[in-house]
Amino acid sequence: QALASIRAWAAEAGLPNLADPIHLDVTQAEWPLERADALVNVNMIHISPWETCLALLSGAARVLAEGAPLYLYGPMIRAERVTAASNLAFDRSLRDRDPSWGVRSVEAITEAAALVGLAVERVLDMPNNNTSLVLRKQGSSAGRRATSLIRRLATRSAGSTQSGKDASATARTSRAP
């Protein structure tokens, strides 16, 4: 159903540089594409375990060309901003459904991204307390290091859904970690 919706939007846009959408399980070691000029991920990293975000970053580092973007969109917590009460409530409701889910911090994402050679280009506020995070692939050796670095980070952060930066701590301080 989601792929059909994406196809419909792409057809309406009529852009010649849009590839057909594919089903992609980011947690699989092999992705159904070898190279990508850009990757877009919308509203996934908060409704899946932290390890899924790490897998997305690792896979993106493997398939993106140097300088290519990974665009992330969804609710995120930012250390330099007061977190909206609605995002804190949303985080609590997600964790009530599944303790491994939750609104992720931009800082935790960018820390993990840096380990695999993805650097922050822009962080943008979006409507309804969402955030756009644009990462760019740096250097050609990053993809080769991606898997082992992400595994080490996942091991280090075992027991925490955000590499020690838990959104529930934000509820106590009203500020992002």
Secondary structure, DSSP 8 states (H G I E B T S, - for coil): -HHHHHHHHHHHHT-TT--------TTSSS-S-S-BS-EEEES-TTSS-HHHHHHHHHHHHHHB-TT-EEEEEE-EE-TTSB--HHHHHHHHHHHHH-TT---EEHHHHHHHHHHTTEEEEEEEEEGGGEEEEEEEE-SSSHHHHHHHHHHHHHHHTTT-TTTT--HHHHHHHSB--
